Amino acid sequence: MSEPELPPGSPNPSVETLKRIQREEQSWADRIQTARADAAAALERLRNETEAVVHAARQEADREREHRLQAARAQSAAEAEKIRADGERAAAAAAQGGRRVADRRAEILAAVLGDLNA
């Protein structure tokens, strides 16, 4: 069995089949290349969006931290002022009439040594 003879000038079916296969292969190669480029572009876009979100979150966290630090500083300063004022009141009360002998030293010495100082 031999291949049927083709009329002169007609294309060989095997060659046409190979050309069709090559065109299909090229079409699929182009589709794959396009899909890869689209995937790479989408990945880059997502990376950029993620970086922007992380950057914004960091800035917001920094602002919140600074706000809380300022509030804590103000609260600490108010507490320190209250403690200082309480200490000054206690010291003034102790100096005016404390019950301990050391608190009343000047008064006792004046009473005991009063006649000698005159």
N, CA, C and O atoms as a printed pandas DataFrame, in Angstrom:
     atom_number atom_name residue_name chain_id  residue_number  x_coord  y_coord  z_coord
0              1         N          MET        A               1    0.825   -1.161    0.000
1              2        CA          MET        A               1    0.000    0.000    0.000
2              3         C          MET        A               1    0.879    1.237    0.000
3              4         O          MET        A               1    1.733    1.410    0.870
4              5         N          SER        A               2    0.680    2.014   -0.894
5              6        CA          SER        A               2    1.416    3.254   -0.995
6              7         C          SER        A               2    0.446    4.408   -0.824
7              8         O          SER        A               2   -0.769    4.249   -0.943
8              9         N          GLU        A               3    0.999    5.547   -0.547
9             10        CA          GLU        A               3    0.162    6.720   -0.368
10            11         C          GLU        A               3   -0.459    7.092   -1.705
11            12         O          GLU        A               3    0.157    6.948   -2.761
12            13         N          PRO        A               4   -1.703    7.578   -1.631
13            14        CA          PRO        A               4   -2.315    7.975   -2.898
14            15         C          PRO        A               4   -1.571    9.172   -3.480
15            16         O          PRO        A               4   -1.050   10.027   -2.763
16            17         N          GLU        A               5   -1.546    9.193   -4.738
17            18        CA          GLU        A               5   -0.848   10.280   -5.409
18            19         C          GLU        A               5   -1.717   11.515   -5.433
19            20         O          GLU        A               5   -2.913   11.460   -5.722
20            21         N          LEU        A               6   -1.086   12.622   -5.124
21            22        CA          LEU        A               6   -1.796   13.893   -5.096
22            23         C          LEU        A               6   -1.672   14.574   -6.453
23            24         O          LEU        A               6   -0.676   14.419   -7.160
24            25         N          PRO        A               7   -2.691   15.319   -6.791
25            26        CA          PRO        A               7   -2.567   16.061   -8.040
26            27         C          PRO        A               7   -1.438   17.079   -7.939
27            28         O          PRO        A               7   -1.167   17.597   -6.855
28            29         N          PRO        A               8   -0.790   17.366   -9.034
29            30        CA          PRO        A               8    0.315   18.322   -8.985
30            31         C          PRO        A               8   -0.169   19.697   -8.498
31            32         O          PRO        A               8   -1.215   20.196   -8.913
32            33         N          GLY        A               9    0.643   20.293   -7.590
33            34        CA          GLY        A               9    0.349   21.621   -7.063
34            35         C          GLY        A               9   -0.543   21.602   -5.834
35            36         O          GLY        A               9   -0.753   22.657   -5.235
36            37         N          SER        A              10   -1.073   20.470   -5.433
37            38        CA          SER        A              10   -1.907   20.418   -4.236
38            39         C          SER        A              10   -1.015   20.197   -3.023
39            40         O          SER        A              10   -0.014   19.484   -3.108
40            41         N          PRO        A              11   -1.373   20.808   -1.883
41            42        CA          PRO        A              11   -0.520   20.678   -0.702
42            43         C          PRO        A              11   -0.577   19.268   -0.139
43            44         O          PRO        A              11   -1.574   18.557   -0.270
44            45         N          ASN        A              12    0.516   18.892    0.485
45            46        CA          ASN        A              12    0.607   17.574    1.121
46            47         C          ASN        A              12   -0.188   17.644    2.425
47            48         O          ASN        A              12    0.031   18.561    3.216
48            49         N          PRO        A              13   -1.116   16.689    2.677
49            50        CA          PRO        A              13   -1.900   16.752    3.909
50            51         C          PRO        A              13   -1.048   16.662    5.158
51            52         O          PRO        A              13   -1.405   17.252    6.177
52            53         N          SER        A              14    0.044   15.960    5.120
53            54        CA          SER        A              14    0.913   15.846    6.283
54            55         C          SER        A              14    1.528   17.197    6.622
55            56         O          SER        A              14    1.621   17.555    7.796
56            57         N          VAL        A              15    1.937   17.929    5.640
57            58        CA          VAL        A              15    2.537   19.238    5.847
58            59         C          VAL        A              15    1.483   20.198    6.388
59            60         O          VAL        A              15    1.768   20.978    7.297
60            61         N          GLU        A              16    0.303   20.153    5.856
61            62        CA          GLU        A              16   -0.779   21.008    6.335
62            63         C          GLU        A              16   -1.130   20.686    7.788
63            64         O          GLU        A              16   -1.396   21.591    8.579
64            65         N          THR        A              17   -1.131   19.409    8.137
65            66        CA          THR        A              17   -1.414   18.997    9.513
66            67         C          THR        A              17   -0.324   19.518   10.439
67            68         O          THR        A              17   -0.621   20.016   11.524
68            69         N          LEU        A              18    0.917   19.408   10.026
69            70        CA          LEU        A              18    2.029   19.921   10.843
70            71         C          LEU        A              18    1.940   21.437   11.011
71            72         O          LEU        A              18    2.210   21.958   12.093
72            73         N          LYS        A              19    1.569   22.139    9.957
73            74        CA          LYS        A              19    1.432   23.593   10.049
74            75         C          LYS        A              19    0.302   23.964   11.008
75            76         O          LYS        A              19    0.419   24.913   11.784
76            77         N          ARG        A              20   -0.790   23.209   10.944
77            78        CA          ARG        A              20   -1.928   23.471   11.839
78            79         C          ARG        A              20   -1.512   23.220   13.286
79            80         O          ARG        A              20   -1.865   23.994   14.175
80            81         N          ILE        A              21   -0.772   22.156   13.522
81            82        CA          ILE        A              21   -0.293   21.846   14.875
82            83         C          ILE        A              21    0.645   22.945   15.358
83            84         O          ILE        A              21    0.562   23.362   16.513
84            85         N          GLN        A              22    1.525   23.415   14.498
85            86        CA          GLN        A              22    2.439   24.492   14.884
86            87         C          GLN        A              22    1.674   25.773   15.220
87            88         O          GLN        A              22    2.013   26.470   16.177
88            89         N          ARG        A              23    0.641   26.081   14.430
89            90        CA          ARG        A              23   -0.166   27.262   14.724
90            91         C          ARG        A              23   -0.858   27.123   16.079
91            92         O          ARG        A              23   -0.915   28.083   16.847
92            93         N          GLU        A              24   -1.375   25.951   16.370
93            94        CA          GLU        A              24   -2.029   25.704   17.662
94            95         C          GLU        A              24   -1.022   25.817   18.807
95            96         O          GLU        A              24   -1.308   26.416   19.844
96            97         N          GLU        A              25    0.164   25.232   18.602
97            98        CA          GLU        A              25    1.200   25.327   19.627
98            99         C          GLU        A              25    1.578   26.781   19.882
99           100         O          GLU        A              25    1.734   27.189   21.033
100          101         N          GLN        A              26    1.726   27.558   18.828
101          102        CA          GLN        A              26    2.072   28.971   18.978
102          103         C          GLN        A              26    0.941   29.718   19.659
103          104         O          GLN        A              26    1.188   30.591   20.491
104          105         N          SER        A              27   -0.292   29.390   19.318
105          106        CA          SER        A              27   -1.441   30.031   19.950
106          107         C          SER        A              27   -1.447   29.750   21.449
107          108         O          SER        A              27   -1.664   30.657   22.252
108          109         N          TRP        A              28   -1.209   28.503   21.822
109          110        CA          TRP        A              28   -1.179   28.151   23.250
110          111         C          TRP        A              28    0.028   28.768   23.950
111          112         O          TRP        A              28   -0.076   29.180   25.106
112          113         N          ALA        A              29    1.152   28.836   23.280
113          114        CA          ALA        A              29    2.335   29.475   23.866
114          115         C          ALA        A              29    2.051   30.958   24.131
115          116         O          ALA        A              29    2.440   31.497   25.167
116          117         N          ASP        A              30    1.366   31.613   23.180
117          118        CA          ASP        A              30    1.003   33.017   23.372
118          119         C          ASP        A              30    0.041   33.172   24.552
119          120         O          ASP        A              30    0.194   34.085   25.364
120          121         N          ARG        A              31   -0.935   32.296   24.644
121          122        CA          ARG        A              31   -1.891   32.347   25.753
122          123         C          ARG        A              31   -1.189   32.160   27.097
123          124         O          ARG        A              31   -1.479   32.865   28.064
124          125         N          ILE        A              32   -0.269   31.208   27.143
125          126        CA          ILE        A              32    0.476   30.950   28.384
126          127         C          ILE        A              32    1.320   32.165   28.754
127          128         O          ILE        A              32    1.370   32.570   29.915
128          129         N          GLN        A              33    1.984   32.741   27.750
129          130        CA          GLN        A              33    2.806   33.931   28.011
130          131         C          GLN        A              33    1.944   35.083   28.519
131          132         O          GLN        A              33    2.339   35.787   29.447
132          133         N          THR        A              34    0.778   35.279   27.924
133          134        CA          THR        A              34   -0.136   36.329   28.361
134          135         C          THR        A              34   -0.619   36.067   29.785
135          136         O          THR        A              34   -0.680   36.986   30.601
136          137         N          ALA        A              35   -0.961   34.823   30.082
137          138        CA          ALA        A              35   -1.425   34.471   31.426
138          139         C          ALA        A              35   -0.322   34.705   32.459
139          140         O          ALA        A              35   -0.588   35.199   33.554
140          141         N          ARG        A              36    0.908   34.351   32.110
141          142        CA          ARG        A              36    2.028   34.580   33.030
142          143         C          ARG        A              36    2.247   36.072   33.265
143          144         O          ARG        A              36    2.482   36.497   34.396
144          145         N          ALA        A              37    2.170   36.856   32.208
145          146        CA          ALA        A              37    2.347   38.301   32.355
146          147         C          ALA        A              37    1.228   38.892   33.205
147          148         O          ALA        A              37    1.477   39.749   34.053
148          149         N          ASP        A              38   -0.005   38.436   32.981
149          150        CA          ASP        A              38   -1.133   38.914   33.786
150          151         C          ASP        A              38   -0.954   38.538   35.252
151          152         O          ASP        A              38   -1.213   39.348   36.142
152          153         N          ALA        A              39   -0.511   37.304   35.504
153          154        CA          ALA        A              39   -0.301   36.849   36.883
154          155         C          ALA        A              39    0.809   37.658   37.550
155          156         O          ALA        A              39    0.690   38.026   38.719
156          157         N          ALA        A              40    1.877   37.933   36.825
157          158        CA          ALA        A              40    2.983   38.724   37.385
158          159         C          ALA        A              40    2.524   40.147   37.701
159          160         O          ALA        A              40    2.891   40.707   38.733
160          161         N          ALA        A              41    1.719   40.729   36.805
161          162        CA          ALA        A              41    1.218   42.080   37.044
162          163         C          ALA        A              41    0.276   42.100   38.245
163          164         O          ALA        A              41    0.335   43.017   39.064
164          165         N          ALA        A              42   -0.590   41.096   38.354
165          166        CA          ALA        A              42   -1.512   41.024   39.500
166          167         C          ALA        A              42   -0.735   40.848   40.794
167          168         O          ALA        A              42   -1.066   41.467   41.805
168          169         N          LEU        A              43    0.294   40.009   40.773
169          170        CA          LEU        A              43    1.115   39.796   41.965
170          171         C          LEU        A              43    1.818   41.088   42.371
171          172         O          LEU        A              43    1.867   41.417   43.556
172          173         N          GLU        A              44    2.351   41.809   41.419
173          174        CA          GLU        A              44    3.028   43.077   41.721
174          175         C          GLU        A              44    2.041   44.094   42.297
175          176         O          GLU        A              44    2.357   44.798   43.256
176          177         N          ARG        A              45    0.847   44.165   41.707
177          178        CA          ARG        A              45   -0.175   45.067   42.209
178          179         C          ARG        A              45   -0.557   44.709   43.650
179          180         O          ARG        A              45   -0.697   45.591   44.496
180          181         N          LEU        A              46   -0.723   43.419   43.921
181          182        CA          LEU        A              46   -1.062   42.985   45.278
182          183         C          LEU        A              46    0.062   43.288   46.262
183          184         O          LEU        A              46   -0.200   43.682   47.399
184          185         N          ARG        A              47    1.297   43.111   45.840
185          186        CA          ARG        A              47    2.433   43.447   46.710
186          187         C          ARG        A              47    2.418   44.932   47.051
187          188         O          ARG        A              47    2.596   45.315   48.207
188          189         N          ASN        A              48    2.206   45.760   46.039
189          190        CA          ASN        A              48    2.177   47.210   46.271
190          191         C          ASN        A              48    1.033   47.601   47.202
191          192         O          ASN        A              48    1.208   48.424   48.101
192          193         N          GLU        A              49   -0.139   47.005   46.980
193          194        CA          GLU        A              49   -1.278   47.296   47.848
194          195         C          GLU        A              49   -0.998   46.851   49.286
195          196         O          GLU        A              49   -1.326   47.561   50.238
196          197         N          THR        A              50   -0.394   45.680   49.433
197          198        CA          THR        A              50   -0.070   45.169   50.770
198          199         C          THR        A              50    0.931   46.073   51.472
199          200         O          THR        A              50    0.783   46.372   52.658
200          201         N          GLU        A              51    1.949   46.507   50.739
201          202        CA          GLU        A              51    2.938   47.420   51.328
202          203         C          GLU        A              51    2.276   48.727   51.757
203          204         O          GLU        A              51    2.610   49.273   52.808
204          205         N          ALA        A              52    1.352   49.227   50.962
205          206        CA          ALA        A              52    0.661   50.473   51.304
206          207         C          ALA        A              52   -0.190   50.282   52.558
207          208         O          ALA        A              52   -0.226   51.158   53.421
208          209         N          VAL        A              53   -0.870   49.148   52.662
209          210        CA          VAL        A              53   -1.706   48.881   53.838
210          211         C          VAL        A              53   -0.835   48.747   55.089
211          212         O          VAL        A              53   -1.172   49.280   56.146
212          213         N          VAL        A              54    0.274   48.040   54.966
213          214        CA          VAL        A              54    1.177   47.871   56.112
214          215         C          VAL        A              54    1.759   49.218   56.524
215          216         O          VAL        A              54    1.857   49.513   57.715
216          217         N          HIS        A              55    2.142   50.028   55.558
217          218        CA          HIS        A              55    2.696   51.353   55.864
218          219         C          HIS        A              55    1.660   52.218   56.586
219          220         O          HIS        A              55    1.977   52.882   57.573
220          221         N          ALA        A              56    0.435   52.206   56.091
221          222        CA          ALA        A              56   -0.633   52.993   56.729
222          223         C          ALA        A              56   -0.904   52.483   58.143
223          224         O          ALA        A              56   -1.126   53.281   59.053
224          225         N          ALA        A              57   -0.888   51.166   58.337
225          226        CA          ALA        A              57   -1.127   50.602   59.668
226          227         C          ALA        A              57   -0.005   50.989   60.627
227          228         O          ALA        A              57   -0.256   51.282   61.796
228          229         N          ARG        A              58    1.219   50.990   60.138
229          230        CA          ARG        A              58    2.346   51.395   60.993
230          231         C          ARG        A              58    2.222   52.861   61.395
231          232         O          ARG        A              58    2.463   53.215   62.550
232          233         N          GLN        A              59    1.850   53.704   60.454
233          234        CA          GLN        A              59    1.692   55.125   60.773
234          235         C          GLN        A              59    0.580   55.317   61.806
235          236         O          GLN        A              59    0.732   56.096   62.747
236          237         N          GLU        A              60   -0.519   54.617   61.633
237          238        CA          GLU        A              60   -1.628   54.726   62.587
238          239         C          GLU        A              60   -1.194   54.224   63.964
239          240         O          GLU        A              60   -1.534   54.830   64.980
240          241         N          ALA        A              61   -0.444   53.117   64.001
241          242        CA          ALA        A              61    0.044   52.590   65.277
242          243         C          ALA        A              61    0.996   53.590   65.942
243          244         O          ALA        A              61    0.948   53.776   67.158
244          245         N          ASP        A              62    1.852   54.227   65.154
245          246        CA          ASP        A              62    2.760   55.242   65.711
246          247         C          ASP        A              62    1.987   56.421   66.285
247          248         O          ASP        A              62    2.318   56.918   67.362
248          249         N          ARG        A              63    0.947   56.877   65.561
249          250        CA          ARG        A              63    0.129   57.986   66.074
250          251         C          ARG        A              63   -0.578   57.580   67.370
251          252         O          ARG        A              63   -0.621   58.356   68.325
252          253         N          GLU        A              64   -1.120   56.385   67.402
253          254        CA          GLU        A              64   -1.826   55.915   68.603
254          255         C          GLU        A              64   -0.854   55.777   69.775
255          256         O          GLU        A              64   -1.184   56.141   70.904
256          257         N          ARG        A              65    0.342   55.253   69.507
257          258        CA          ARG        A              65    1.343   55.109   70.565
258          259         C          ARG        A              65    1.722   56.474   71.125
259          260         O          ARG        A              65    1.808   56.644   72.341
260          261         N          GLU        A              66    1.950   57.449   70.245
261          262        CA          GLU        A              66    2.325   58.791   70.693
262          263         C          GLU        A              66    1.194   59.418   71.506
263          264         O          GLU        A              66    1.446   60.063   72.523
264          265         N          HIS        A              67   -0.035   59.234   71.068
265          266        CA          HIS        A              67   -1.188   59.756   71.803
266          267         C          HIS        A              67   -1.246   59.143   73.202
267          268         O          HIS        A              67   -1.452   59.851   74.188
268          269         N          ARG        A              68   -1.065   57.837   73.284
269          270        CA          ARG        A              68   -1.111   57.171   74.595
270          271         C          ARG        A              68    0.049   57.589   75.484
271          272         O          ARG        A              68   -0.118   57.736   76.695
272          273         N          LEU        A              69    1.225   57.783   74.894
273          274        CA          LEU        A              69    2.372   58.245   75.677
274          275         C          LEU        A              69    2.106   59.633   76.253
275          276         O          LEU        A              69    2.411   59.888   77.418
276          277         N          GLN        A              70    1.546   60.520   75.456
277          278        CA          GLN        A              70    1.241   61.862   75.947
278          279         C          GLN        A              70    0.210   61.807   77.071
279          280         O          GLN        A              70    0.332   62.520   78.067
280          281         N          ALA        A              71   -0.805   60.960   76.910
281          282        CA          ALA        A              71   -1.822   60.822   77.961
282          283         C          ALA        A              71   -1.200   60.260   79.234
283          284         O          ALA        A              71   -1.512   60.723   80.332
284          285         N          ALA        A              72   -0.324   59.266   79.096
285          286        CA          ALA        A              72    0.334   58.681   80.268
286          287         C          ALA        A              72    1.249   59.695   80.946
287          288         O          ALA        A              72    1.318   59.743   82.174
288          289         N          ARG        A              73    1.955   60.508   80.152
289          290        CA          ARG        A              73    2.815   61.547   80.726
290          291         C          ARG        A              73    1.995   62.563   81.507
291          292         O          ARG        A              73    2.376   62.960   82.608
292          293         N          ALA        A              74    0.890   62.977   80.950
293          294        CA          ALA        A              74    0.031   63.953   81.630
294          295         C          ALA        A              74   -0.518   63.360   82.930
295          296         O          ALA        A              74   -0.545   64.025   83.965
296          297         N          GLN        A              75   -0.947   62.116   82.861
297          298        CA          GLN        A              75   -1.478   61.461   84.062
298          299         C          GLN        A              75   -0.386   61.302   85.118
299          300         O          GLN        A              75   -0.632   61.520   86.304
300          301         N          SER        A              76    0.809   60.926   84.692
301          302        CA          SER        A              76    1.923   60.780   85.634
302          303         C          SER        A              76    2.288   62.115   86.263
303          304         O          SER        A              76    2.557   62.182   87.463
304          305         N          ALA        A              77    2.299   63.175   85.466
305          306        CA          ALA        A              77    2.625   64.499   86.001
306          307         C          ALA        A              77    1.578   64.938   87.026
307          308         O          ALA        A              77    1.915   65.521   88.056
308          309         N          ALA        A              78    0.307   64.655   86.736
309          310        CA          ALA        A              78   -0.760   65.018   87.683
310          311         C          ALA        A              78   -0.613   64.228   88.981
311          312         O          ALA        A              78   -0.776   64.781   90.068
312          313         N          GLU        A              79   -0.307   62.949   88.870
313          314        CA          GLU        A              79   -0.120   62.131   90.075
314          315         C          GLU        A              79    1.096   62.602   90.865
315          316         O          GLU        A              79    1.055   62.659   92.094
316          317         N          ALA        A              80    2.179   62.939   90.163
317          318        CA          ALA        A              80    3.386   63.427   90.848
318          319         C          ALA        A              80    3.100   64.744   91.569
319          320         O          ALA        A              80    3.567   64.949   92.689
320          321         N          GLU        A              81    2.348   65.621   90.945
321          322        CA          GLU        A              81    1.994   66.893   91.573
322          323         C          GLU        A              81    1.129   66.658   92.807
323          324         O          GLU        A              81    1.301   67.329   93.824
324          325         N          LYS        A              82    0.210   65.718   92.721
325          326        CA          LYS        A              82   -0.644   65.398   93.870
326          327         C          LYS        A              82    0.197   64.839   95.021
327          328         O          LYS        A              82   -0.008   65.215   96.175
328          329         N          ILE        A              83    1.129   63.955   94.718
329          330        CA          ILE        A              83    1.998   63.381   95.755
330          331         C          ILE        A              83    2.854   64.482   96.387
331          332         O          ILE        A              83    3.026   64.505   97.606
332          333         N          ARG        A              84    3.395   65.399   95.567
333          334        CA          ARG        A              84    4.211   66.484   96.085
334          335         C          ARG        A              84    3.375   67.390   97.000
335          336         O          ARG        A              84    3.830   67.783   98.074
336          337         N          ALA        A              85    2.172   67.713   96.576
337          338        CA          ALA        A              85    1.305   68.573   97.377
338          339         C          ALA        A              85    0.940   67.882   98.694
339          340         O          ALA        A              85    0.935   68.515   99.750
340          341         N          ASP        A              86    0.636   66.595   98.629
341          342        CA          ASP        A              86    0.335   65.848   99.854
342          343         C          ASP        A              86    1.529   65.860  100.798
343          344         O          ASP        A              86    1.362   66.020  102.007
344          345         N          GLY        A              87    2.731   65.692  100.257
345          346        CA          GLY        A              87    3.947   65.717  101.080
346          347         C          GLY        A              87    4.177   67.070  101.713
347          348         O          GLY        A              87    4.550   67.151  102.884
348          349         N          GLU        A              88    3.958   68.144  100.951
349          350        CA          GLU        A              88    4.129   69.493  101.504
350          351         C          GLU        A              88    3.114   69.763  102.614
351          352         O          GLU        A              88    3.449   70.369  103.632
352          353         N          ARG        A              89    1.865   69.309  102.415
353          354        CA          ARG        A              89    0.854   69.491  103.472
354          355         C          ARG        A              89    1.240   68.705  104.723
355          356         O          ARG        A              89    1.101   69.201  105.841
356          357         N          ALA        A              90    1.719   67.493  104.532
357          358        CA          ALA        A              90    2.119   66.676  105.681
358          359         C          ALA        A              90    3.310   67.298  106.399
359          360         O          ALA        A              90    3.365   67.284  107.629
360          361         N          ALA        A              91    4.258   67.839  105.654
361          362        CA          ALA        A              91    5.428   68.471  106.261
362          363         C          ALA        A              91    5.016   69.733  107.026
363          364         O          ALA        A              91    5.527   69.992  108.115
364          365         N          ALA        A              92    4.104   70.508  106.466
365          366        CA          ALA        A              92    3.643   71.713  107.140
366          367         C          ALA        A              92    2.889   71.351  108.419
367          368         O          ALA        A              92    3.052   72.013  109.444
368          369         N          ALA        A              93    2.077   70.320  108.363
369          370        CA          ALA        A              93    1.347   69.886  109.550
370          371         C          ALA        A              93    2.303   69.389  110.614
371          372         O          ALA        A              93    2.109   69.659  111.799
372          373         N          ALA        A              94    3.320   68.675  110.212
373          374        CA          ALA        A              94    4.292   68.156  111.168
374          375         C          ALA        A              94    5.094   69.293  111.789
375          376         O          ALA        A              94    5.423   69.239  112.973
376          377         N          ALA        A              95    5.404   70.300  111.023
377          378        CA          ALA        A              95    6.188   71.422  111.535
378          379         C          ALA        A              95    5.369   72.271  112.509
379          380         O          ALA        A              95    5.943   72.884  113.409
380          381         N          GLN        A              96    4.075   72.321  112.356
381          382        CA          GLN        A              96    3.242   73.150  113.220
382          383         C          GLN        A              96    2.897   72.488  114.547
383          384         O          GLN        A              96    2.655   73.199  115.523
384          385         N          GLY        A              97    2.866   71.252  114.624
385          386        CA          GLY        A              97    2.482   70.671  115.906
386          387         C          GLY        A              97    2.589   69.168  115.885
387          388         O          GLY        A              97    1.677   68.452  116.300
388          389         N          GLY        A              98    3.684   68.716  115.410
389          390        CA          GLY        A              98    3.845   67.275  115.353
390          391         C          GLY        A              98    3.925   66.674  116.736
391          392         O          GLY        A              98    4.285   67.385  117.674
392          393         N          ARG        A              99    3.625   65.458  116.909
393          394        CA          ARG        A              99    3.608   64.797  118.202
394          395         C          ARG        A              99    4.974   64.249  118.578
395          396         O          ARG        A              99    5.227   63.979  119.752
396          397         N          ARG        A             100    5.849   64.082  117.612
397          398        CA          ARG        A             100    7.157   63.521  117.953
398          399         C          ARG        A             100    8.038   64.592  118.582
399          400         O          ARG        A             100    7.893   65.782  118.303
400          401         N          VAL        A             101    8.943   64.148  119.427
401          402        CA          VAL        A             101    9.842   65.077  120.111
402          403         C          VAL        A             101   10.709   65.811  119.103
403          404         O          VAL        A             101   10.952   67.009  119.250
404          405         N          ALA        A             102   11.182   65.099  118.070
405          406        CA          ALA        A             102   12.039   65.739  117.076
406          407         C          ALA        A             102   11.288   66.846  116.353
407          408         O          ALA        A             102   11.883   67.857  115.980
408          409         N          ASP        A             103    9.972   66.662  116.151
409          410        CA          ASP        A             103    9.176   67.695  115.492
410          411         C          ASP        A             103    9.038   68.932  116.389
411          412         O          ASP        A             103    8.864   70.039  115.880
412          413         N          ARG        A             104    9.110   68.764  117.685
413          414        CA          ARG        A             104    8.895   69.871  118.625
414          415         C          ARG        A             104   10.195   70.301  119.295
415          416         O          ARG        A             104   10.148   70.900  120.369
416          417         N          ARG        A             105   11.309   70.029  118.724
417          418        CA          ARG        A             105   12.619   70.283  119.317
418          419         C          ARG        A             105   12.818   71.756  119.672
419          420         O          ARG        A             105   13.239   72.080  120.783
420          421         N          ALA        A             106   12.525   72.619  118.755
421          422        CA          ALA        A             106   12.741   74.054  119.017
422          423         C          ALA        A             106   11.863   74.535  120.162
423          424         O          ALA        A             106   12.311   75.315  121.004
424          425         N          GLU        A             107   10.630   74.082  120.200
425          426        CA          GLU        A             107    9.698   74.482  121.267
426          427         C          GLU        A             107   10.177   73.977  122.630
427          428         O          GLU        A             107   10.116   74.699  123.625
428          429         N          ILE        A             108   10.649   72.739  122.663
429          430        CA          ILE        A             108   11.132   72.151  123.933
430          431         C          ILE        A             108   12.382   72.874  124.405
431          432         O          ILE        A             108   12.491   73.203  125.586
432          433         N          LEU        A             109   13.335   73.131  123.501
433          434        CA          LEU        A             109   14.554   73.824  123.882
434          435         C          LEU        A             109   14.242   75.230  124.379
435          436         O          LEU        A             109   14.879   75.704  125.320
436          437         N          ALA        A             110   13.295   75.888  123.776
437          438        CA          ALA        A             110   12.942   77.240  124.224
438          439         C          ALA        A             110   12.325   77.178  125.622
439          440         O          ALA        A             110   12.571   78.056  126.449
440          441         N          ALA        A             111   11.533   76.151  125.885
441          442        CA          ALA        A             111   10.907   76.033  127.215
442          443         C          ALA        A             111   11.942   75.678  128.260
443          444         O          ALA        A             111   11.916   76.215  129.368
444          445         N          VAL        A             112   12.862   74.772  127.920
445          446        CA          VAL        A             112   13.860   74.321  128.908
446          447         C          VAL        A             112   14.935   75.371  129.093
447          448         O          VAL        A             112   15.318   75.675  130.223
448          449         N          LEU        A             113   15.412   75.915  128.029
449          450        CA          LEU        A             113   16.537   76.838  128.099
450          451         C          LEU        A             113   16.083   78.300  128.101
451          452         O          LEU        A             113   16.911   79.200  127.962
452          453         N          GLY        A             114   14.835   78.536  128.249
453          454        CA          GLY        A             114   14.297   79.891  128.186
454          455         C          GLY        A             114   14.970   80.841  129.157
455          456         O          GLY        A             114   15.276   81.980  128.804
456          457         N          ASP        A             115   15.201   80.385  130.370
457          458        CA          ASP        A             115   15.797   81.257  131.353
458          459         C          ASP        A             115   17.284   81.506  131.045
459          460         O          ASP        A             115   17.812   82.566  131.384
460          461         N          LEU        A             116   17.942   80.569  130.426
461          462        CA          LEU        A             116   19.362   80.729  130.144
462          463         C          LEU        A             116   19.618   81.651  128.946
463          464         O          LEU        A             116   20.673   82.279  128.854
464          465         N          ASN        A             117   18.687   81.725  128.068
465          466        CA          ASN        A             117   18.842   82.572  126.875
466          467         C          ASN        A             117   18.591   84.046  127.201
467          468         O          ASN        A             117   18.962   84.917  126.414
468          469         N          ALA        A             118   17.992   84.331  128.304
469          470        CA          ALA        A             118   17.654   85.709  128.632
470          471         C          ALA        A             118   18.796   86.514  129.124
471          472         O          ALA        A             118   18.632   87.694  129.433
